[in-house]
């Protein structure tokens, strides 16, 4: 089960990196961040369920220096560590949303499994949740 989770973490990191790289060019101020609040909440949910929950459930993955190969395309990938992968995903997400307090609070709640997490989860389609 651990290898499957490890691969799913890598795939989810790849998806998050791609989504953030598509969103970042259209963000120039806090209004832009707020305008894309739902997108950022969705990405935060992906990070929580697809990455953080799996890391927390597998003690051997908690080592921040474990190498991970993150897919970046059909035939390409980049070699990172768990720690640098978290920086490329969650770190970058927090950096982008820091321009808007409201969105930042929503994303923090989702990443910390608090109130907004459960509200947001109820609104997501089941096929999306199963795909993580």
N, C-alpha and C positions, 0 to 999 in steps of 0.2 A: 504493500500500500504506500510506503514511503516514496518509492521511485515515481509512482503515478502522481502523487502530490507534488513532488519536486518538479516534474515536467509541467504540471498545470500552473505552478507558480511562475515558471519561466515564460509560458505562453501568455499568462495574464499580464506579466510585466511588459512583454512585447506589445500587447494590445494597448495598455495604458500609455506607454511611451509614444506609440503612434498617435493615439487620440490627443495627447498633450501637445505633440508637435504640430498637429493640425489646428488646435485651438490657440496656441500661443501667439501666432502672427496677427490674430484679430483682436488681441487684448492690448489696449494701450492705457486704460485707466480703470478706476473702480466701477464706473458705469458699464463698461464692457464686461467686466467680471460678473456683475449682477445680472446682466442680460443673459449670460450663459450659465446661470446658477444651476439649472437642472442638469446640464451637461457635466458640470463639476461635481455635483452630488452623485451622479451616476458613476463617474470615474472613482470617486471616493468609496462608493459601495463596492466597486470592482476590487479596489485595493484592500478593503476590509475583508471581504469574503474570499476573494481569489488569491490573496497574498498573505495578509496578516493572520487570518484564522488558520490557514494551513501551516504557517510557520509556528504558531503557538501550539498547534496540536501535534507537532512532530519535533521532539526534543533534539534530534540530530541535525535538523535544519537550522536550529537557533544559532549555530556557530556563524558569526558574521563573515568569516574568511572562506567559507565553502564556495568554490567556484560554481557558477551557473552560466549556462549558455542561453541567452535570450534571443529568440527568433526576431529578426528585423524585416524579413521578407520571405518569399517562397523558398529561396535557396541561400539565404544569408542569415547570419546570426552574429552576436557580439558576446565575447567572453567577459563576464563581470564576476563580482563576488555578491553574496546575499546583501551585504552592507551597501555596496555601490549600486546594486539594483534597487534597493529601497530608496536611495538618494535620487536615482533617476526617475522614480515613480512618485512616491509619497513626498519626498523632499521637493521635487519640482512642482508638484501639485500645490503644496502649501506656499511655495514661493510665488506662484502665479496668482493665487487667490488672495494673497495678503493685501491686495489693493482695495478689497471690499470687506468690511467687517461682518456684514450679514452673511454673505456666502462663506466666509471663513468660519463663522460659528456653526453653520449647517454642516460643513465638511468635517470640522472637528468632532461634532456630535456623531456623525456617521463613522468616522475612523475610530472613535472611542466606544462604539456600541451603545450609545445613549439615545434619548428620546426620539430625535429626528430620524435615527437609523430605522426604527421600527415603523414609523409613519411612511418613510420613503420606500421601505421594503414592501409594504402592503400594496403600493401603487405600481410595482414592477411586474411585468408579465412573467409567468412561470418558465417559459422557454428561455428567457434571458437569465433567470436565476440558475436554471439547470445547466446552462452553457458555461458557467463559471467553474 
